[in-house]
Amino acid sequence: MNTSPIVPCLWFDDAAERAAAFYTRTFPNGRVTAVSHYPESSDNPGGMPRGSVLTVEFEVAGQRFTALNGGPRFTLNPSISFFVHVDTAPEAERLFGTLADGGDVLMPLTEYPWSPRYGWTRDRFGVSWQVITARRGPRGATLVPCLMFSGAQQGKAETAIRAYTRIFTDGHVDSLERYAPNEGPAGSIKHGRFVLAGQEMIAMDSHVEHGTAFNEGISLQVMCRDQDEVDRYWAALSRGGAEGPCGWLTDAFGVSWQVVPIRVYEWLTTRDVAARDRAFEAMLGMKRLDIAVLQAAFDGAGAGAER
């Protein structure tokens, strides 16, 4: 399993449980690892029913994900998709067929110059997948998040890659393939592979206008061990971007991140409903998360306040 602290979060209206069940059936080695719930004692910003499912943590093909029931505020789009590396054409056809069923095919599964079998589809829940039979990255990951820089962000892929690899431990660039003059914007990134804290990533500049942009529909969680990590990642990722509530931020390139302590799993999945509700309420009052204040709220020793 990928143990990187970077965990993609998928924002759904109210389909987190159904989506997690679909993905854990569709991909190998799928399992749900934790479920959290909204407070039972108060309303929530998403307008979801009290006590209903907030998040479903799951793993598929060695990659961790969070599925979030956040209400209809944000919609998933292909600006962040997931490459699915497979070894054979029959495997690609089976997987692509399952993912495309009830969704929308963005590029049909067929032979392309870069792969004997490649296809891009948006599934029934709105998540986009690029199924490809080709050489995997150097770490051999099956699923790899892909950031597509288009519209106002077109041409910024390399700048973003360089910035991210400076911020994260073990950050490095594996390869940068550039557009030739007759392919797209000459010199911009056609396909870039890089690694952040053990998480393989892909980025590309799109020379086609897709009418979409990065948003909170897919965010990248950074699970932090202590307050020093929270503070460091919060400062680095929000620089040139915008701070949001509850540990969310938007970076200088428009990508959404959540900088959260790994202890959030304990606080929000406990069977102690009162403690869970206290921690959630404390979090609502914060931007950058304060572990000590959240722990005190969880323990019943005080209420959270913005730091």
Secondary structure, DSSP 8 states (H G I E B T S, - for coil): ----SEEEEEEESS-HHHHHHHHHHHSTT-EEEEEEE--SSS--TT---TT-EEEEEEEETTEEEEEEE--TT----TTEEEEEEESSHHHHHHHHHHHHTTSEEEEEEEEETTEEEEEEEE-TTS-EEEEEES---TT--SEEEEEEE-GGGTT-HHHHHHHHHHHSTT-EEEEEEE--TTTSSTTSEEEEEEEETTEEEEEEE-SS--S----TTEEEEEEESSHHHHHHHHHHHHTTSEE-STTEEE-TTS-EEEEEETTHHHHHH-S-HHHHHHHHHHHHT-SS--HHHHHHHHHTS------
